[in-house]
Amino acid sequence: MPLVRIDLIEGKSEEYRTKVGGIVYQTLVDVFNVPEHDKFYVITEHPKSGQPFDRDYLGIHRSDACIFFQITLNSGRSVELKQLFYKALADRLHEGIELRKEDVFINLIEVPKENWSFGNGLAQYVTTAQ
């Protein structure tokens, strides 16, 4: 927990993609108190036509550099903590890779702990009565 899907328009370097993943991971650790080594993310590049989005939805102008972050994580965090995470991630991406804050699109998907299996066909977060 969590699983991060990062979608961006193709053409960025491996170094850029690695920095993006590292910034997201460290922000999850620092703000959401995600355990160290709980690093699971997928970065997918798309042709420009394969990642359509509204350039000005809600009055926020987005460029081709816009990155979508879809983060599936355990439920239970407060609205205030989520807002802190959104700001911290946008700030860190701006500082770390010079990504415009307007180009940081974040979607959190909260799930119960029993919705995870990290391998071996087991639900590691589920405790069963014995």
Residue pairs with C-beta under 8 A, 6 or more apart in sequence:
1 34
1 38
1 72
1 73
1 74
1 113
1 116
1 125
2 28
2 32
2 34
2 38
2 40
2 71
2 72
2 73
2 74
3 40
3 41
3 42
3 71
3 72
3 73
4 21
4 24
4 25
4 28
4 40
4 41
4 42
4 69
4 70
4 71
4 72
5 41
5 42
5 44
5 68
5 69
5 70
5 71
5 72
6 17
6 20
6 21
6 24
6 41
6 42
6 43
6 44
6 67
6 68
6 69
7 43
7 44
7 45
7 46
7 51
7 67
7 68
7 70
8 17
8 20
8 43
8 44
8 45
8 46
8 51
8 65
8 66
8 67
8 68
9 45
9 46
9 47
9 48
9 51
9 64
9 65
9 66
10 45
10 46
10 47
10 48
11 45
12 45
16 97
17 43
17 45
19 96
19 97
20 43
20 67
20 93
20 97
21 41
21 43
23 89
23 92
23 93
23 96
23 97
24 41
24 69
24 71
24 89
25 34
25 39
25 41
26 92
27 85
27 88
27 89
27 92
28 34
28 38
28 71
28 73
28 85
29 35
29 36
29 38
30 88
31 81
31 84
31 85
31 88
32 73
32 77
32 81
32 85
34 73
48 64
51 68
53 62
53 66
53 68
53 105
54 62
55 61
55 62
55 63
56 62
60 102
61 102
62 102
62 103
62 105
63 100
63 102
63 103
65 99
65 100
65 103
66 102
66 103
66 104
66 105
67 93
67 99
67 103
67 104
67 105
68 105
68 107
69 89
69 104
69 105
69 106
69 107
70 107
70 109
71 106
71 107
71 108
71 109
72 109
72 110
72 111
73 108
73 109
73 110
73 111
74 110
74 111
74 112
74 113
74 116
74 125
75 110
75 111
75 112
76 110
77 110
82 108
85 106
86 106
89 104
89 106
90 101
90 104
91 101
93 99
93 101
93 104
94 100
94 101
94 104
113 125
113 126
114 123
114 125
114 126
116 123
116 124
116 125
117 123
117 124
118 124
